[in-house]
Structure formats: structure tokens, C-alpha cells
């Protein structure tokens, strides 16, 4: 009985650990609808990302999805660009759809 219980617990832990992080995907010029249901699954080393671009204090567009591993250095950054305005990039990996 103890072996069955231990095996069941081990199988459950493997299942929980193997689930990939799901992120909201959105590439809209006027804002993202929460009801679209489009997601990506983050691969190892990836996170969920949301990049918001503002110009003259009006949100021009939002990009959401999964980071590329080589772009993790852009996470949680804030920069001013003369053409695009303010670019705010945030990343997260604490729960599914954390970039909503």
C-alpha cells in the first residue's frame, strides 16, 4: 500500500512539474481583448512578456507573448525613444497568464 501511495505521489509531482507556463499572446494597436484566448507555452528559459508603448501619454499599442531566451535582458525595462515614446517591458513567470 505504501508503494502505491509513493508511486502515485511521484507521478503527480512529475505531472505538475511538466506543465509549461502559459502566456497571453496579443499584438494589437488599440489594446488587447482578454477574451481572445490566444496563448503560447513558454519553453525552458522563457517567460511571459508584456510590452506597452506609450506616446504623449496615450497607449499606442501593446504586445504580449512569450519571451525569446536571448531577450530576457529586456525584461522589466523602461526606456524613452524619440520615435516610439515610452517603452515599458515587463516579464513574469509566477503563474499562467501573468502578463494579462
Biopython code that builds the backbone (N, CA, C, O; Angstrom):
import numpy as np
from Bio.PDB.StructureBuilder import StructureBuilder

atoms = [
    (1, "UNK", "N", (0.821, -1.202, 0.000)),
    (1, "UNK", "CA", (0.000, 0.000, 0.000)),
    (1, "UNK", "C", (0.863, 1.263, 0.000)),
    (1, "UNK", "O", (0.562, 2.234, -0.695)),
    (2, "UNK", "N", (1.933, 1.237, 0.783)),
    (2, "UNK", "CA", (2.825, 2.396, 0.858)),
    (2, "UNK", "C", (3.489, 2.658, -0.491)),
    (2, "UNK", "O", (3.663, 3.808, -0.895)),
    (3, "UNK", "N", (3.861, 1.564, -1.190)),
    (3, "UNK", "CA", (4.492, 1.724, -2.501)),
    (3, "UNK", "C", (3.542, 2.378, -3.500)),
    (3, "UNK", "O", (3.953, 3.236, -4.282)),
    (4, "UNK", "N", (2.291, 1.978, -3.477)),
    (4, "UNK", "CA", (1.297, 2.552, -4.398)),
    (4, "UNK", "C", (1.110, 4.031, -4.104)),
    (4, "UNK", "O", (1.031, 4.845, -5.024)),
    (5, "UNK", "N", (1.039, 4.380, -2.838)),
    (5, "UNK", "CA", (0.885, 5.776, -2.450)),
    (5, "UNK", "C", (2.092, 6.607, -2.880)),
    (5, "UNK", "O", (1.922, 7.705, -3.411)),
    (6, "UNK", "N", (3.301, 6.105, -2.661)),
    (6, "UNK", "CA", (4.513, 6.811, -3.056)),
    (6, "UNK", "C", (4.595, 6.954, -4.580)),
    (6, "UNK", "O", (4.981, 8.008, -5.087)),
    (7, "UNK", "N", (4.233, 5.895, -5.303)),
    (7, "UNK", "CA", (4.247, 5.963, -6.765)),
    (7, "UNK", "C", (3.242, 6.996, -7.267)),
    (7, "UNK", "O", (3.542, 7.758, -8.186)),
    (8, "UNK", "N", (2.058, 7.025, -6.670)),
    (8, "UNK", "CA", (1.033, 7.994, -7.067)),
    (8, "UNK", "C", (1.496, 9.416, -6.802)),
    (8, "UNK", "O", (1.284, 10.299, -7.634)),
    (9, "UNK", "N", (2.115, 9.648, -5.674)),
    (9, "UNK", "CA", (2.623, 10.967, -5.328)),
    (9, "UNK", "C", (3.727, 11.390, -6.287)),
    (9, "UNK", "O", (3.758, 12.541, -6.723)),
    (10, "UNK", "N", (4.626, 10.484, -6.619)),
    (10, "UNK", "CA", (5.713, 10.790, -7.552)),
    (10, "UNK", "C", (5.156, 11.118, -8.940)),
    (10, "UNK", "O", (5.626, 12.051, -9.592)),
    (11, "UNK", "N", (4.163, 10.359, -9.392)),
    (11, "UNK", "CA", (3.548, 10.620, -10.698)),
    (11, "UNK", "C", (2.864, 11.978, -10.710)),
    (11, "UNK", "O", (2.947, 12.702, -11.703)),
    (12, "UNK", "N", (2.195, 12.331, -9.631)),
    (12, "UNK", "CA", (1.531, 13.627, -9.538)),
    (12, "UNK", "C", (2.555, 14.767, -9.580)),
    (12, "UNK", "O", (2.337, 15.763, -10.269)),
    (13, "UNK", "N", (3.651, 14.633, -8.863)),
    (13, "UNK", "CA", (4.691, 15.658, -8.874)),
    (13, "UNK", "C", (5.312, 15.818, -10.257)),
    (13, "UNK", "O", (5.595, 16.940, -10.675)),
    (14, "UNK", "N", (5.527, 14.720, -10.972)),
    (14, "UNK", "CA", (6.064, 14.806, -12.334)),
    (14, "UNK", "C", (5.081, 15.523, -13.248)),
    (14, "UNK", "O", (5.493, 16.319, -14.092)),
    (15, "UNK", "N", (3.791, 15.255, -13.093)),
    (15, "UNK", "CA", (2.779, 15.901, -13.928)),
    (15, "UNK", "C", (2.742, 17.405, -13.657)),
    (15, "UNK", "O", (2.688, 18.202, -14.593)),
    (16, "UNK", "N", (2.770, 17.793, -12.387)),
    (16, "UNK", "CA", (2.718, 19.209, -12.023)),
    (16, "UNK", "C", (3.950, 19.937, -12.548)),
    (16, "UNK", "O", (3.830, 21.048, -13.064)),
    (17, "UNK", "N", (5.130, 19.335, -12.428)),
    (17, "UNK", "CA", (6.362, 19.983, -12.854)),
    (17, "UNK", "C", (6.479, 20.064, -14.373)),
    (17, "UNK", "O", (7.196, 20.922, -14.890)),
    (18, "UNK", "N", (5.786, 19.185, -15.094)),
    (18, "UNK", "CA", (5.954, 19.155, -16.540)),
    (18, "UNK", "C", (5.039, 20.129, -17.268)),
    (18, "UNK", "O", (5.199, 20.322, -18.473)),
    (19, "UNK", "N", (4.089, 20.747, -16.584)),
    (19, "UNK", "CA", (3.198, 21.696, -17.242)),
    (19, "UNK", "C", (3.966, 22.968, -17.583)),
    (19, "UNK", "O", (4.671, 23.528, -16.744)),
    (20, "UNK", "N", (3.816, 23.412, -18.820)),
    (20, "UNK", "CA", (4.506, 24.623, -19.278)),
    (20, "UNK", "C", (3.724, 25.862, -18.854)),
    (20, "UNK", "O", (2.502, 25.826, -18.711)),
    (21, "UNK", "N", (4.445, 26.946, -18.658)),
    (21, "UNK", "CA", (3.848, 28.240, -18.350)),
    (21, "UNK", "C", (3.089, 28.734, -19.576)),
    (21, "UNK", "O", (3.641, 28.755, -20.677)),
    (22, "UNK", "N", (1.840, 29.127, -19.401)),
    (22, "UNK", "CA", (1.026, 29.634, -20.496)),
    (22, "UNK", "C", (0.947, 31.156, -20.394)),
    (22, "UNK", "O", (0.690, 31.707, -19.323)),
    (23, "UNK", "N", (1.171, 31.822, -21.522)),
    (23, "UNK", "CA", (1.177, 33.276, -21.574)),
    (23, "UNK", "C", (0.143, 33.766, -22.574)),
    (23, "UNK", "O", (-0.128, 33.104, -23.576)),
    (24, "UNK", "N", (-0.433, 34.932, -22.295)),
    (24, "UNK", "CA", (-1.362, 35.580, -23.213)),
    (24, "UNK", "C", (-0.578, 36.101, -24.406)),
    (24, "UNK", "O", (0.504, 36.664, -24.240)),
    (25, "UNK", "N", (-1.116, 35.917, -25.611)),
    (25, "UNK", "CA", (-0.497, 36.458, -26.827)),
    (25, "UNK", "C", (-1.412, 37.536, -27.380)),
    (25, "UNK", "O", (-2.612, 37.318, -27.547)),
    (26, "UNK", "N", (-0.847, 38.690, -27.661)),
    (26, "UNK", "CA", (-1.630, 39.798, -28.201)),
    (26, "UNK", "C", (-0.705, 40.735, -28.941)),
    (26, "UNK", "O", (0.352, 41.108, -28.432)),
    (27, "UNK", "N", (-1.103, 41.115, -30.144)),
    (27, "UNK", "CA", (-0.349, 42.087, -30.936)),
    (27, "UNK", "C", (-1.363, 43.050, -31.525)),
    (27, "UNK", "O", (-1.693, 42.986, -32.710)),
    (28, "UNK", "N", (-1.848, 43.942, -30.679)),
    (28, "UNK", "CA", (-2.922, 44.853, -31.078)),
    (28, "UNK", "C", (-2.437, 46.294, -31.034)),
    (28, "UNK", "O", (-1.602, 46.657, -30.206)),
    (29, "UNK", "N", (-2.966, 47.100, -31.928)),
    (29, "UNK", "CA", (-2.606, 48.517, -31.951)),
    (29, "UNK", "C", (-3.457, 49.348, -31.007)),
    (29, "UNK", "O", (-3.046, 50.440, -30.615)),
    (30, "UNK", "N", (-4.637, 48.859, -30.629)),
    (30, "UNK", "CA", (-5.529, 49.658, -29.798)),
    (30, "UNK", "C", (-5.829, 49.020, -28.456)),
    (30, "UNK", "O", (-6.703, 49.509, -27.741)),
    (31, "UNK", "N", (-5.156, 47.969, -28.090)),
    (31, "UNK", "CA", (-5.418, 47.307, -26.816)),
    (31, "UNK", "C", (-5.729, 45.844, -27.032)),
    (31, "UNK", "O", (-6.052, 45.433, -28.146)),
    (32, "UNK", "N", (-5.635, 45.065, -25.993)),
    (32, "UNK", "CA", (-5.829, 43.622, -26.100)),
    (32, "UNK", "C", (-7.132, 43.211, -25.435)),
    (32, "UNK", "O", (-7.459, 43.668, -24.340)),
    (33, "UNK", "N", (-7.858, 42.355, -26.102)),
    (33, "UNK", "CA", (-9.078, 41.792, -25.525)),
    (33, "UNK", "C", (-8.699, 40.562, -24.708)),
    (33, "UNK", "O", (-7.951, 39.706, -25.181)),
    (34, "UNK", "N", (-9.206, 40.473, -23.502)),
    (34, "UNK", "CA", (-8.889, 39.327, -22.645)),
    (34, "UNK", "C", (-9.581, 38.055, -23.116)),
    (34, "UNK", "O", (-9.173, 36.957, -22.737)),
    (35, "UNK", "N", (-10.606, 38.181, -23.924)),
    (35, "UNK", "CA", (-11.418, 37.026, -24.292)),
    (35, "UNK", "C", (-10.941, 36.320, -25.556)),
    (35, "UNK", "O", (-11.591, 35.371, -25.996)),
    (36, "UNK", "N", (-9.834, 36.746, -26.153)),
    (36, "UNK", "CA", (-9.394, 36.118, -27.400)),
    (36, "UNK", "C", (-8.940, 34.680, -27.183)),
    (36, "UNK", "O", (-9.102, 33.849, -28.076)),
    (37, "UNK", "N", (-8.384, 34.370, -26.036)),
    (37, "UNK", "CA", (-7.983, 33.004, -25.720)),
    (37, "UNK", "C", (-6.715, 32.540, -26.415)),
    (37, "UNK", "O", (-6.411, 31.348, -26.374)),
    (38, "UNK", "N", (-5.965, 33.424, -27.048)),
    (38, "UNK", "CA", (-4.728, 33.032, -27.717)),
    (38, "UNK", "C", (-3.608, 33.002, -26.689)),
    (38, "UNK", "O", (-3.387, 33.978, -25.972)),
    (39, "UNK", "N", (-2.905, 31.881, -26.620)),
    (39, "UNK", "CA", (-1.811, 31.736, -25.654)),
    (39, "UNK", "C", (-0.595, 31.121, -26.333)),
    (39, "UNK", "O", (-0.689, 30.572, -27.431)),
    (40, "UNK", "N", (0.546, 31.222, -25.660)),
    (40, "UNK", "CA", (1.740, 30.488, -26.063)),
    (40, "UNK", "C", (2.229, 29.743, -24.829)),
    (40, "UNK", "O", (1.937, 30.143, -23.702)),
    (41, "UNK", "N", (2.964, 28.671, -25.036)),
    (41, "UNK", "CA", (3.559, 27.930, -23.935)),
    (41, "UNK", "C", (5.037, 28.267, -23.883)),
    (41, "UNK", "O", (5.771, 28.058, -24.848)),
    (42, "UNK", "N", (5.461, 28.788, -22.746)),
    (42, "UNK", "CA", (6.855, 29.176, -22.577)),
    (42, "UNK", "C", (7.741, 27.928, -22.527)),
    (42, "UNK", "O", (7.443, 26.965, -21.821)),
    (43, "UNK", "N", (8.808, 27.968, -23.275)),
    (43, "UNK", "CA", (9.802, 26.905, -23.254)),
    (43, "UNK", "C", (10.770, 27.159, -22.101)),
    (43, "UNK", "O", (10.758, 28.246, -21.523)),
    (44, "UNK", "N", (11.605, 26.187, -21.757)),
    (44, "UNK", "CA", (12.581, 26.431, -20.688)),
    (44, "UNK", "C", (13.409, 27.683, -20.988)),
    (44, "UNK", "O", (13.920, 27.848, -22.096)),
    (45, "UNK", "N", (13.534, 28.547, -20.008)),
    (45, "UNK", "CA", (14.264, 29.796, -20.161)),
    (45, "UNK", "C", (13.410, 30.962, -20.624)),
    (45, "UNK", "O", (13.877, 32.101, -20.641)),
    (46, "UNK", "N", (12.156, 30.694, -21.004)),
    (46, "UNK", "CA", (11.262, 31.762, -21.439)),
    (46, "UNK", "C", (10.356, 32.208, -20.303)),
    (46, "UNK", "O", (10.157, 31.486, -19.326)),
    (47, "UNK", "N", (9.808, 33.417, -20.447)),
    (47, "UNK", "CA", (8.849, 33.974, -19.504)),
    (47, "UNK", "C", (7.702, 34.589, -20.297)),
    (47, "UNK", "O", (7.769, 34.689, -21.522)),
    (48, "UNK", "N", (6.660, 34.994, -19.599)),
    (48, "UNK", "CA", (5.603, 35.783, -20.218)),
    (48, "UNK", "C", (6.081, 37.231, -20.274)),
    (48, "UNK", "O", (6.764, 37.700, -19.364)),
    (49, "UNK", "N", (5.721, 37.936, -21.343)),
    (49, "UNK", "CA", (6.164, 39.315, -21.512)),
    (49, "UNK", "C", (4.993, 40.187, -21.946)),
    (49, "UNK", "O", (4.107, 39.744, -22.677)),
    (50, "UNK", "N", (5.005, 41.423, -21.485)),
    (50, "UNK", "CA", (4.059, 42.446, -21.938)),
    (50, "UNK", "C", (4.864, 43.710, -22.203)),
    (50, "UNK", "O", (5.532, 44.231, -21.310)),
    (51, "UNK", "N", (4.797, 44.197, -23.431)),
    (51, "UNK", "CA", (5.477, 45.429, -23.803)),
    (51, "UNK", "C", (4.417, 46.462, -24.153)),
    (51, "UNK", "O", (3.608, 46.264, -25.060)),
    (52, "UNK", "N", (4.435, 47.562, -23.421)),
    (52, "UNK", "CA", (3.470, 48.634, -23.650)),
    (52, "UNK", "C", (4.218, 49.850, -24.181)),
    (52, "UNK", "O", (5.219, 50.279, -23.606)),
    (53, "UNK", "N", (3.721, 50.395, -25.281)),
    (53, "UNK", "CA", (4.341, 51.559, -25.907)),
    (53, "UNK", "C", (3.370, 52.717, -25.802)),
    (53, "UNK", "O", (2.233, 52.634, -26.265)),
    (54, "UNK", "N", (3.831, 53.804, -25.187)),
    (54, "UNK", "CA", (3.014, 54.993, -24.977)),
    (54, "UNK", "C", (3.660, 56.164, -25.716)),
    (54, "UNK", "O", (4.883, 56.296, -25.737)),
    (55, "UNK", "N", (2.850, 56.988, -26.303)),
    (55, "UNK", "CA", (3.365, 58.221, -26.887)),
    (55, "UNK", "C", (2.425, 59.340, -26.477)),
    (55, "UNK", "O", (1.213, 59.237, -26.663)),
    (56, "UNK", "N", (2.972, 60.395, -25.926)),
    (56, "UNK", "CA", (2.213, 61.547, -25.434)),
    (56, "UNK", "C", (1.134, 61.067, -24.450)),
    (56, "UNK", "O", (-0.014, 61.509, -24.499)),
    (57, "UNK", "N", (1.531, 60.159, -23.567)),
    (57, "UNK", "CA", (0.674, 59.636, -22.503)),
    (57, "UNK", "C", (-0.585, 58.945, -23.012)),
    (57, "UNK", "O", (-1.562, 58.826, -22.272)),
    (58, "UNK", "N", (-0.579, 58.493, -24.254)),
    (58, "UNK", "CA", (-1.681, 57.699, -24.801)),
    (58, "UNK", "C", (-1.089, 56.359, -25.200)),
    (58, "UNK", "O", (-0.090, 56.307, -25.916)),
    (59, "UNK", "N", (-1.706, 55.266, -24.735)),
    (59, "UNK", "CA", (-1.165, 53.958, -25.083)),
    (59, "UNK", "C", (-1.390, 53.708, -26.561)),
    (59, "UNK", "O", (-2.532, 53.637, -27.013)),
    (60, "UNK", "N", (-0.317, 53.574, -27.314)),
    (60, "UNK", "CA", (-0.422, 53.329, -28.747)),
    (60, "UNK", "C", (-0.636, 51.845, -29.040)),
    (60, "UNK", "O", (-1.517, 51.487, -29.821)),
    (61, "UNK", "N", (0.154, 50.994, -28.428)),
    (61, "UNK", "CA", (-0.065, 49.566, -28.643)),
    (61, "UNK", "C", (0.565, 48.727, -27.551)),
    (61, "UNK", "O", (1.410, 49.186, -26.783)),
    (62, "UNK", "N", (0.121, 47.474, -27.510)),
    (62, "UNK", "CA", (0.590, 46.510, -26.530)),
    (62, "UNK", "C", (0.963, 45.226, -27.258)),
    (62, "UNK", "O", (0.248, 44.778, -28.154)),
    (63, "UNK", "N", (2.073, 44.648, -26.872)),
    (63, "UNK", "CA", (2.496, 43.351, -27.378)),
    (63, "UNK", "C", (2.627, 42.412, -26.195)),
    (63, "UNK", "O", (3.245, 42.759, -25.189)),
    (64, "UNK", "N", (2.049, 41.227, -26.307)),
    (64, "UNK", "CA", (2.138, 40.232, -25.235)),
    (64, "UNK", "C", (2.477, 38.888, -25.844)),
    (64, "UNK", "O", (2.126, 38.606, -26.990)),
    (65, "UNK", "N", (3.170, 38.052, -25.064)),
    (65, "UNK", "CA", (3.508, 36.714, -25.537)),
    (65, "UNK", "C", (4.564, 36.079, -24.665)),
    (65, "UNK", "O", (4.653, 36.361, -23.470)),
    (66, "UNK", "N", (5.376, 35.207, -25.276)),
    (66, "UNK", "CA", (6.470, 34.532, -24.596)),
    (66, "UNK", "C", (7.781, 35.186, -25.022)),
    (66, "UNK", "O", (7.962, 35.517, -26.193)),
    (67, "UNK", "N", (8.688, 35.368, -24.074)),
    (67, "UNK", "CA", (9.980, 35.946, -24.418)),
    (67, "UNK", "C", (10.793, 34.942, -25.219)),
    (67, "UNK", "O", (10.556, 33.735, -25.155)),
    (68, "UNK", "N", (11.737, 35.452, -25.959)),
    (68, "UNK", "CA", (12.778, 34.608, -26.534)),
    (68, "UNK", "C", (13.883, 34.547, -25.493)),
    (68, "UNK", "O", (14.149, 35.551, -24.833)),
    (69, "UNK", "N", (14.542, 33.393, -25.321)),
    (69, "UNK", "CA", (15.584, 33.309, -24.283)),
    (69, "UNK", "C", (16.633, 34.398, -24.402)),
    (69, "UNK", "O", (17.138, 34.873, -23.384)),
    (70, "UNK", "N", (16.977, 34.807, -25.620)),
    (70, "UNK", "CA", (18.010, 35.838, -25.778)),
    (70, "UNK", "C", (17.493, 37.237, -25.452)),
    (70, "UNK", "O", (18.284, 38.177, -25.378)),
    (71, "UNK", "N", (16.171, 37.396, -25.255)),
    (71, "UNK", "CA", (15.604, 38.707, -24.946)),
    (71, "UNK", "C", (15.302, 38.907, -23.466)),
    (71, "UNK", "O", (14.708, 39.918, -23.093)),
    (72, "UNK", "N", (15.699, 37.967, -22.621)),
    (72, "UNK", "CA", (15.402, 38.094, -21.187)),
    (72, "UNK", "C", (16.040, 39.334, -20.572)),
    (72, "UNK", "O", (15.560, 39.824, -19.549)),
    (73, "UNK", "N", (17.110, 39.852, -21.170)),
    (73, "UNK", "CA", (17.753, 41.062, -20.628)),
    (73, "UNK", "C", (16.846, 42.289, -20.785)),
    (73, "UNK", "O", (17.069, 43.298, -20.116)),
    (74, "UNK", "N", (15.828, 42.226, -21.653)),
    (74, "UNK", "CA", (14.906, 43.341, -21.843)),
    (74, "UNK", "C", (13.789, 43.357, -20.796)),
    (74, "UNK", "O", (13.042, 44.331, -20.695)),
    (75, "UNK", "N", (13.678, 42.276, -20.017)),
    (75, "UNK", "CA", (12.613, 42.168, -19.023)),
    (75, "UNK", "C", (12.717, 43.277, -17.982)),
    (75, "UNK", "O", (13.804, 43.668, -17.556)),
    (76, "UNK", "N", (11.554, 43.763, -17.593)),
    (76, "UNK", "CA", (11.438, 44.789, -16.558)),
    (76, "UNK", "C", (12.291, 46.009, -16.880)),
    (76, "UNK", "O", (13.024, 46.520, -16.034)),
    (77, "UNK", "N", (12.176, 46.461, -18.127)),
    (77, "UNK", "CA", (12.917, 47.646, -18.547)),
    (77, "UNK", "C", (11.961, 48.766, -18.929)),
    (77, "UNK", "O", (10.796, 48.533, -19.253)),
    (78, "UNK", "N", (12.470, 49.958, -18.883)),
    (78, "UNK", "CA", (11.713, 51.172, -19.171)),
    (78, "UNK", "C", (12.642, 52.086, -19.942)),
    (78, "UNK", "O", (13.715, 52.438, -19.450)),
    (79, "UNK", "N", (12.245, 52.477, -21.146)),
    (79, "UNK", "CA", (13.127, 53.378, -21.879)),
    (79, "UNK", "C", (12.316, 54.380, -22.683)),
    (79, "UNK", "O", (11.166, 54.138, -23.048)),
    (80, "UNK", "N", (12.947, 55.499, -22.942)),
    (80, "UNK", "CA", (12.355, 56.559, -23.755)),
    (80, "UNK", "C", (12.972, 56.495, -25.146)),
    (80, "UNK", "O", (14.191, 56.414, -25.294)),
    (81, "UNK", "N", (12.119, 56.533, -26.158)),
    (81, "UNK", "CA", (12.569, 56.514, -27.533)),
    (81, "UNK", "C", (11.970, 57.723, -28.242)),
    (81, "UNK", "O", (10.779, 57.996, -28.093)),
    (82, "UNK", "N", (12.770, 58.443, -29.005)),
    (82, "UNK", "CA", (12.269, 59.658, -29.654)),
    (82, "UNK", "C", (11.149, 59.370, -30.638)),
    (82, "UNK", "O", (10.240, 60.187, -30.788)),
    (83, "UNK", "N", (11.192, 58.243, -31.301)),
    (83, "UNK", "CA", (10.160, 57.910, -32.291)),
    (83, "UNK", "C", (8.969, 57.226, -31.640)),
    (83, "UNK", "O", (7.829, 57.629, -31.867)),
    (84, "UNK", "N", (9.215, 56.188, -30.825)),
    (84, "UNK", "CA", (8.132, 55.376, -30.262)),
    (84, "UNK", "C", (7.550, 55.933, -28.975)),
    (84, "UNK", "O", (6.412, 55.609, -28.634)),
    (85, "UNK", "N", (8.271, 56.740, -28.269)),
    (85, "UNK", "CA", (7.801, 57.236, -26.978)),
    (85, "UNK", "C", (8.340, 56.375, -25.856)),
    (85, "UNK", "O", (9.482, 55.918, -25.910)),
    (86, "UNK", "N", (7.527, 56.152, -24.842)),
    (86, "UNK", "CA", (7.924, 55.357, -23.689)),
    (86, "UNK", "C", (7.648, 53.887, -23.961)),
    (86, "UNK", "O", (6.542, 53.516, -24.352)),
    (87, "UNK", "N", (8.660, 53.054, -23.751)),
    (87, "UNK", "CA", (8.521, 51.609, -23.949)),
    (87, "UNK", "C", (8.748, 50.938, -22.602)),
    (87, "UNK", "O", (9.829, 51.035, -22.022)),
    (88, "UNK", "N", (7.718, 50.256, -22.113)),
    (88, "UNK", "CA", (7.760, 49.588, -20.815)),
    (88, "UNK", "C", (7.604, 48.089, -21.044)),
    (88, "UNK", "O", (6.558, 47.648, -21.521)),
    (89, "UNK", "N", (8.618, 47.304, -20.714)),
    (89, "UNK", "CA", (8.586, 45.857, -20.893)),
    (89, "UNK", "C", (8.636, 45.185, -19.530)),
    (89, "UNK", "O", (9.556, 45.419, -18.746)),
    (90, "UNK", "N", (7.640, 44.346, -19.252)),
    (90, "UNK", "CA", (7.616, 43.586, -18.004)),
    (90, "UNK", "C", (7.521, 42.104, -18.329)),
    (90, "UNK", "O", (6.872, 41.708, -19.296)),
    (91, "UNK", "N", (8.172, 41.296, -17.514)),
    (91, "UNK", "CA", (8.148, 39.844, -17.676)),
    (91, "UNK", "C", (7.721, 39.199, -16.365)),
    (91, "UNK", "O", (7.905, 39.769, -15.289)),
    (92, "UNK", "N", (7.154, 38.018, -16.469)),
    (92, "UNK", "CA", (6.730, 37.301, -15.267)),
    (92, "UNK", "C", (6.723, 35.802, -15.553)),
    (92, "UNK", "O", (6.655, 35.380, -16.707)),
    (93, "UNK", "N", (6.794, 35.021, -14.508)),
    (93, "UNK", "CA", (6.720, 33.564, -14.642)),
    (93, "UNK", "C", (6.104, 32.921, -13.403)),
    (93, "UNK", "O", (6.294, 31.729, -13.162)),
    (94, "UNK", "N", (5.368, 33.703, -12.620)),
    (94, "UNK", "CA", (4.839, 33.195, -11.358)),
    (94, "UNK", "C", (3.536, 32.414, -11.503)),
    (94, "UNK", "O", (3.196, 31.623, -10.624)),
    (95, "UNK", "N", (2.790, 32.623, -12.611)),
    (95, "UNK", "CA", (1.556, 31.880, -12.833)),
    (95, "UNK", "C", (1.155, 32.000, -14.299)),
    (95, "UNK", "O", (1.634, 32.887, -15.006)),
    (96, "UNK", "N", (0.275, 31.109, -14.757)),
    (96, "UNK", "CA", (-0.240, 31.190, -16.109)),
    (96, "UNK", "C", (-0.940, 32.507, -16.335)),
    (96, "UNK", "O", (-1.602, 33.027, -15.437)),
    (97, "UNK", "N", (-0.798, 33.051, -17.532)),
    (97, "UNK", "CA", (-1.451, 34.301, -17.959)),
    (97, "UNK", "C", (-1.070, 35.485, -17.077)),
    (97, "UNK", "O", (-1.862, 36.416, -16.933)),
    (98, "UNK", "N", (0.112, 35.474, -16.490)),
    (98, "UNK", "CA", (0.531, 36.569, -15.603)),
    (98, "UNK", "C", (0.779, 37.858, -16.363)),
    (98, "UNK", "O", (0.913, 38.913, -15.742)),
    (99, "UNK", "N", (0.843, 37.808, -17.691)),
    (99, "UNK", "CA", (1.059, 39.019, -18.492)),
    (99, "UNK", "C", (-0.253, 39.611, -19.001)),
    (99, "UNK", "O", (-0.256, 40.429, -19.921)),
    (100, "UNK", "N", (-1.351, 39.200, -18.408)),
    (100, "UNK", "CA", (-2.675, 39.666, -18.840)),
    (100, "UNK", "C", (-2.907, 41.119, -18.517)),
    (100, "UNK", "O", (-3.973, 41.656, -18.817)),
]
sb = StructureBuilder()
sb.init_structure("model")
sb.init_model(0)
sb.init_chain("A")
sb.init_seg("    ")
for serial, (resi, resn, name, xyz) in enumerate(atoms, 1):
    if name == "N":
        sb.init_residue(resn, " ", resi, " ")
    sb.init_atom(name, np.array(xyz, "f"), 0.0, 1.0, " ", f" {name:<3s}", serial, name[0])
structure = sb.get_structure()
